[in-house]
Amino acid sequence: MTSMPEFLGTHPDGKPFAELWLGAHPTGPSTISGPTGTEGLDEWVARDRLGNLGQRVDAAFGRLPYLAKLLAPAKPLSIQVHPTRELAAKGFWEEERQGIPLDDPQRTFKDTNNKPEMVYAISHFEGLAGFRPRHQIALLLGEIAGPLSPARDQLAVPGEQGMRLMLETLVGLSPEDIQAVLEVAASLSLTHPHPVVRAACDTVGELANAYPGDVGTVVSLVLNRVHLAPGESMFLADGVPHAYLRGFGLEVMANSDNVLRLGLTSKHIDIEAMLGAVDFSSSGFDVASTPKDAAAHTFRPPVPDFALSIARPGETGNDSITLPGNGPRILVCLDGSVTVMTEASAETCTVSRGQALFVPATEGGIHVAGLGEVAQAFAP
């Protein structure tokens, strides 16, 4: 509860503060301070779209194509999945046809876009990501047995259909079934000889303490537990189920608010839409690392919406670093203090930990100097 205020240099007020969004999504844009005062970043970009986005990004997207988010969960966040662009558009326009308001708690699709994302670990960071190998899922469901025996049997159906039937059974468990699973898992976490079973059951117990009776505690059995060291990142494509459990990180994602939940939440769960969004052919997860002692590094996931560069001027004798990319960029100072200079105006601005800048395309190249760490989100 205090990680975010400490990072931002503010005093905690006792209220939950797990996320700080930086972007121009119309349902919750960042505010930006400029010569004309303070306004939403979406309004700022729209007032001179070509100048802010640049011809390349404007032609490809017509808006700022990514969002950034500082993330410090005090308790595990929901298990969720994001739809493909085709599914998002179909779902959005169907709910528009039905007249469901965007702010209705039962609304599933908030826009027509997909939402691939990447998380970069500022501190040690833990989460769930992607399906375990099929043999591990079979082992876990079989060892707990009881209410999970039908799901274990359905997993034997070949291909993606077996995975779908298995997950559909899990999310449909009754409160009594969930409680029975929790009791068995608590016992196995102490006594089972297989380390995979013990660790998975430990996770079930951990999540049950935060979300008693929630079906997500059971769903966690079929997902990988992920540990990221500071400086490591993980990319999550459309359709990959995931949840962030603890730590401090920076997320960069496509500009969308489409979230379909599987559990660990009090919010609306649309089971049919969620099952339609999950990529049952995917498994595992990919972790990328910042090269040791590198003054700068860029993470380039296989999507056109965003990339993330990390620069550490002053750490390795590099007094000034030129950041990659062009177009619209969002800079976030992650540590220390960094001076930013753009080539077009040659103006400088100093940002300290927790402060962020929006740099329009017209400013051209960016150079950073000082002693600190700065993250840059941009469209590659």
N, C-alpha and C positions, 0 to 999 in steps of 0.2 A: 504493500500500500504506500510505502515511502520511496520506492525506487525512482519513480518518475519525477516527483518533486525534487528529490536530491539531484537527479540528473539535470533538471531545468534550473536549479538554484533557487527554488521557491520553498515555502513552508507548507508541509502537509496539513490538510484541514480535517483529516479523519475520513474523508469520503473516498470511495474507490476511484483510482486514476490509472487505468491500465493501458490506454491508447491515446496517442496524439497524431491526428491525421494531417497530412500535408498534400494538398491537391485541389482539384477543381471540379469534383463531382457535384452536380447540382443539388443533391439532397443534403450535402454537408461540406461546402467549400471552405478552404482555409481563408483567413482574412489576410490582406496584404496592406502594408502601409506605404503610401507613395506621395507624390507631390500634391495630389488632390484629396488626401485624407486616407481613411481606412475603408476598404471595400472587399467583397468576396473575390477570390482569385478567379473564379469563373467569369465574373463581370469584367475583371481586369483583362483577361485574355481575350474575351469577345470584343472589347472595344477596339483592339487593333490585332485581329486574329493573325493576319499574315506577318506582321512585325513580331509578334510574340512567339508564334509557332515556327515561322520560317516556311518557305514554299514547300519543302519536302514533307514536313510533318503535317502541314495544313492539307496538302493534297491527299496524303495517305489516311489521315484520321479526322481532320476538321475540328480538332479539339486537343487539349493536353491528354496524351494517350495513357498516362500512368498516374498512380497514386503512390505516395510514400507514407509510412506509418511507423512511429516509435511504439514499441510494444513491451509492456512490463506486467504480465499477468500475475496478480496476487493469488489467484486460484486457476485451475485449468479452464481453458476456454473451450467452446463447443467443438465437438467432432463435426466436421463439415466437408462439403465438396462443392466445387464450382462447375457450372454447366459450360458446354461448348457455346460458341456464338450462335450456331443454328438453333440449338435448344433454347437459349436465352431469348432470342427474338421471337420464337414461336410461343413460348410461355408468356412473355411480356405482352404481346398483342392479344393473346387470348384473355388475359386478366383485364386488359384495357377494355376489350369487348364486353366483358362481364361487369364493367363499371366498378371494380374493386379499387379503392383509393390507394395511392402509393404508401400512405402512412398507416394503412390498415394492418394490424398485427398478423392477420391471416394472409396477407399478400406474400407471394413467393418470389416473383421476379420484379426487380426494381428498375431494370433497364434492359437494353437489347444486346449487351456485350458479355463476352466471356471474361474470366478473371484468373489467368495464370499468375503465379506469384513466386517470390523468392524471399527467404528470410536470411538475414546476415546476423550472426551472433556477436553482440557487443560484450556480453558476459557469457558464462556457461549457460547453454540454452537447451531445453528438453522439449520433446514433443512426440506425437504419434504421426506416422506418415506411411501411406501405402500399405497394401496387403502383405502380410507375411507370406513366405513360401507355402505352397498348398499343403505340403507334408506337415509343416508346423501347425497350420490351422487344424488339420485332421487330428494331430496329436493332442492339442489343447482341448478341442471339443470332445474327443474321446475320453480323455482323462477326467474331465469334469462330469461328462455323461449326464444322466438325469434329464433335465429339461433341454439339454443341448444335444441329446442323441438324434432327434430329427434333423437338426442342422448338419450334424456329422454325416448322416445318411444322404442328405441332399447334395453335400459336397462331392459325393461319389459320381454324380451326374457329370458327364464329360464337358469340358470347355467352360465358356463363360456362363452358360445356363446354370451349372452347378454352383458357381460362386454367387450368382444372383439369388438362387433359391435359398442358399445358406444364409445370406445377409438378410433377405426378406423375413426368414424365420426368426433371426435374432432380434430384429427391431420390432417384431410383433409379440415378443414374450410378455406374459402377464406379470404384474407386480409380485405374485407368489413365486413364479418361476425365477424372476430376477433375484429374489431373496434366497432361494434355494441355491442358485449359482454362487452367490456371494459367500454363503456358508461353506460350500465345498472349496471354493478358491482360498478362503482364509486358512483352511486346514492344509491344503496342498502347498501354499507358500512357505509353510514351516517344515513339511515332511517329505515332499516329493524329491526323488533323487536326480531328476533331470533339471539342469539350470534354466532351460527355456521355460519350463512349466512354472518353476518357482518365481522367476522374474515376471512372467506375464500375470501370475496370480497376485504378486506384490502390487503391480500396477492397478489391478482390479480393486484391491483394498484401498489403495491410495485415492483412487477416484471416487470410491463409495463414501469415503469420509467427507469429500467435498460435495457430492451429489447423491445422497442416500436414495436408493430405489430407482435411480435413473438407468435406462436401458443402455446408455453410452458406456457404463461400467463394463457391461458384457461385450459390447461391440469392440472395446479396446483389445480384447483377446486376439482378434484377427488382424490387428495392425502392428506395425513395427514400432518399437520404442527407439527414439532417435536422441543422440547426445551430440551437440555441437560445441566445440571449443571456441573461444573467442577468435574471430578472424575467419571462421568457416561459414559457408552458406549452403542452403538447400533450396533447390528449385522444385516447385509443385505444378505440374501441368493440369489442364482441365481434367476433371473426372477423378483425381487422386484424393481419396479421403484423408483427412489430417486433423490434428488438433495441437495447439500450443499449450504446454503445461506449466513451464516456469522458466525464469531467466529474463534477460533484457536483450532485445534485438531490434533490428530495423527491417521492416518489410517494404518491398517494392512490388507493385502489382499492376495489372492492366486497370484502366479507369472504369471500374464496375463495382456495384454493391450487391451482386447476386450471390447469395449464400444459401445453400440447401443443407439443413442440419440432420445429423444422424443421432445425436444424443448429447449429454452433458449440457443441457440447456432447459430453461423454462419457456423458451420461445417456440413459435409454431414449427412443427415438423411435418412437412409434406412428403409422406413416404413414397407416393407414386412418382412425384417429380424427382425426389432424391435418387431412387433406384434407376430412373431414366438417365440421370446425370453421371452416375458412377461408371468409371472405366474399369470393367472387370477383367480386362486383359492386362492391366498394369500390375506390377508388383515391385516391392522394394523402394529405394529412394537413392538419390545421387547427392553426395556431399562434395563441395569444392572448397579448396583452401587457398588463403592468401599465401603466396610464396614467402618463405622465411626471409626476414630482413629486407623485403621489397619495399621501396619507397612509394610505389603505386601499383595497383592491380585492378583489372576490370573483369567483372563477372558478366558474361554474355550468354544468357539463357537462349534456347532455340525459339524465341518469339520476337516479333517486330516491335512490340509495345514499349519495352524498357530494357535497360542494362544498368549496372551499378558499378561505379568506380570508387575505390578507396585510395586516398592519398595521405601520406604521413610526412609532410615537409618538416625538415629539421632533424629527423630521427637518424638518417643515414648519411648526413652530410649534404643532402639535397636542399639547398636553401629555398629554391623555388621549383615548383612542379607545374607543368602544363597538363591540364586535364584533357582527357579524350572527348571526342564527340562535338556536336554542335546542336543547333535547335534550342528548344526550351529546356532548361535544366533547373532542378531543385537541389540545393546544397544544404547539408546538415552537418554542423560541427559536432563530432562525437567525443572529442577530448581536446583539452588545451585551448589555444587561441590561434586563429588562422586569418591572415589578411588575403582578401580576394581582389584580384584586379582583372578587368575585362579589356580585351584588345581594342574594341571600338571606341570606348569613351576614355580609356586609361584611368578611370576612377577607381578608387580603392575603398573597401569596406572590411572592417574587422568583425569576425563572428567568434563567439566563445561557445563552450559546450552547451548544447541544447538550443542554440539559435539556428535559424534557417533562412535561406535566401532563394528567391525565384529570379532566375537570369533569363531574359528573353533572347530569342534567336538573334536579334539585331546587335547584341553585344559581342558576338563573335567568340573567339577563344577566351579561355579562362586560365589564369595563373594563380596559384596559391603559394603562400610563404608563411613562415612562422614556425611554431612548435606545437603540433597537434595532429589530429586526425579528422579528415573531412570526407563525407560520403556525397557522391553526386549521382542522382538519378537522371537518366536521359534516354531519349529514343535513339537506338543505334542506327 
